[in-house]
Amino acid sequence: MSETTQRDGGADEATGASAGRGAAGERGNANAEAGERLVRLEERAAFADHDVEQLSGELVKAFGLIDRLSARLASLEARLRTVESRTASDEEGDDRALQPPPHSASADERAAIDRLDRG
């Protein structure tokens, strides 16, 4: 082989080797990008799991409040039916039974107490 052929062959080998390194470099870069993408997806999944847990806790609180309010509403409805039945059964229409006794709180005081009970 001549010196030129050896040089050309050497150049081809060098070019082939660098081309091989380029393909491997691209694969490595693609793997790195895929790895980064996977990390981002895992982070998003972790944040989503956290959000789901928080929302689940809030739902539990909301349903607990709904249950308490439903029970209170049922109690108030029962009290209202009792008052209505007393009023309806009163033959003379005398509503003295519904009037507060003279020593009880005034209307303003009762309203303030009701506000405190609700708050």
Backbone torsions as a table, in degrees:
resi	resn	phi	psi	omega
1	MET	NA	146.1	-179.0
2	SER	-86.2	168.4	-178.6
3	GLU	-66.2	-35.2	178.9
4	THR	-64.6	-43.9	-179.4
5	THR	-63.8	-40.3	178.8
6	GLN	-63.7	-40.3	178.5
7	ARG	-65.2	-43.9	178.8
8	ASP	-62.6	-42.8	179.5
9	GLY	-63.7	-40.8	177.8
10	GLY	-63.3	-39.4	179.3
11	ALA	-66.5	-40.5	179.1
12	ASP	-63.7	-41.7	179.8
13	GLU	-64.4	-40.6	179.2
14	ALA	-65.1	-40.9	178.7
15	THR	-64.7	-43.8	178.8
16	GLY	-62.0	-40.9	-179.6
17	ALA	-66.7	-41.2	-179.8
18	SER	-70.0	-33.1	176.2
19	ALA	-65.6	-38.6	177.5
20	GLY	-64.6	-40.8	177.5
21	ARG	-65.5	-35.2	178.3
22	GLY	-63.9	-43.3	179.1
23	ALA	-66.2	-41.7	178.8
24	ALA	-66.5	-37.3	177.7
25	GLY	-64.0	-40.5	177.7
26	GLU	-65.0	-40.9	177.8
27	ARG	-64.2	-41.4	178.4
28	GLY	-63.7	-40.3	178.4
29	ASN	-66.1	-41.0	178.3
30	ALA	-64.6	-39.9	178.3
31	ASN	-65.2	-40.2	179.1
32	ALA	-64.3	-42.5	178.7
33	GLU	-64.3	-41.2	178.8
34	ALA	-64.5	-39.3	178.0
35	GLY	-64.4	-42.2	177.6
36	GLU	-64.5	-39.8	178.6
37	ARG	-64.2	-40.8	178.7
38	LEU	-63.0	-42.2	178.4
39	VAL	-61.4	-44.7	179.1
40	ARG	-62.2	-40.6	179.3
41	LEU	-65.8	-40.1	179.1
42	GLU	-66.0	-38.0	177.2
43	GLU	-63.8	-44.1	178.7
44	ARG	-61.9	-41.4	179.3
45	ALA	-63.4	-40.0	179.0
46	ALA	-64.6	-43.5	177.8
47	PHE	-64.2	-40.2	178.8
48	ALA	-63.1	-41.9	177.3
49	ASP	-60.6	-42.8	178.9
50	HIS	-61.4	-45.5	179.3
51	ASP	-61.9	-41.4	179.7
52	VAL	-62.4	-42.2	179.0
53	GLU	-63.6	-42.4	178.7
54	GLN	-63.8	-45.3	-179.7
55	LEU	-65.2	-36.0	177.8
56	SER	-62.7	-42.3	177.1
57	GLY	-62.7	-40.3	178.6
58	GLU	-65.9	-37.5	177.5
59	LEU	-64.3	-40.9	178.5
60	VAL	-60.1	-44.5	178.3
61	LYS	-61.8	-44.1	-177.7
62	ALA	-63.9	-43.4	179.8
63	PHE	-68.0	-33.7	175.1
64	GLY	-62.7	-43.5	177.8
65	LEU	-63.7	-42.7	178.2
66	ILE	-59.8	-43.0	179.1
67	ASP	-62.1	-44.6	179.7
68	ARG	-64.3	-42.3	179.9
69	LEU	-67.5	-36.1	177.5
70	SER	-64.2	-42.0	178.8
71	ALA	-64.9	-41.2	179.5
72	ARG	-65.4	-40.8	178.1
73	LEU	-62.7	-42.7	178.9
74	ALA	-62.2	-39.9	178.4
75	SER	-64.6	-44.1	179.4
76	LEU	-65.8	-37.4	177.6
77	GLU	-64.1	-40.4	178.8
78	ALA	-64.2	-41.4	178.0
79	ARG	-64.0	-40.6	179.4
80	LEU	-63.8	-41.9	177.5
81	ARG	-61.9	-37.8	178.7
82	THR	-64.0	-45.9	179.5
83	VAL	-63.8	-43.6	179.6
84	GLU	-63.6	-38.7	-179.2
85	SER	-69.3	-35.0	175.8
86	ARG	-64.3	-42.8	-178.9
87	THR	-65.9	-42.8	-178.4
88	ALA	-69.0	-32.8	-177.7
89	SER	-83.6	-10.4	178.5
90	ASP	-72.4	111.7	-174.6
91	GLU	-68.4	-36.8	-174.8
92	GLU	-88.2	-8.9	-177.2
93	GLY	78.7	12.4	-180.0
94	ASP	-76.2	119.9	-177.1
95	ASP	-103.5	26.6	179.0
96	ARG	-61.8	-29.8	-179.9
97	ALA	-65.3	-25.2	-179.2
98	LEU	-89.1	-11.9	-178.9
99	GLN	-79.8	140.8	176.8
100	PRO	-70.5	150.0	178.4
101	PRO	-64.5	159.3	-174.0
102	PRO	-61.1	-27.0	-177.3
103	HIS	-87.1	0.9	-177.6
104	SER	-80.0	175.4	-177.8
105	ALA	-66.9	154.2	177.7
106	SER	-72.8	171.4	-179.8
107	ALA	-61.0	-39.8	178.5
108	ASP	-65.1	-41.9	179.2
109	GLU	-65.7	-40.1	177.8
110	ARG	-64.3	-39.6	178.3
111	ALA	-63.0	-40.9	178.3
112	ALA	-65.1	-40.7	178.2
113	ILE	-64.4	-42.7	178.0
114	ASP	-60.5	-40.9	178.9
115	ARG	-63.2	-40.7	178.1
116	LEU	-64.4	-40.2	178.4
117	ASP	-62.6	-39.4	-179.0
118	ARG	-75.0	-32.7	-172.6
119	GLY	-78.4	NA	NA
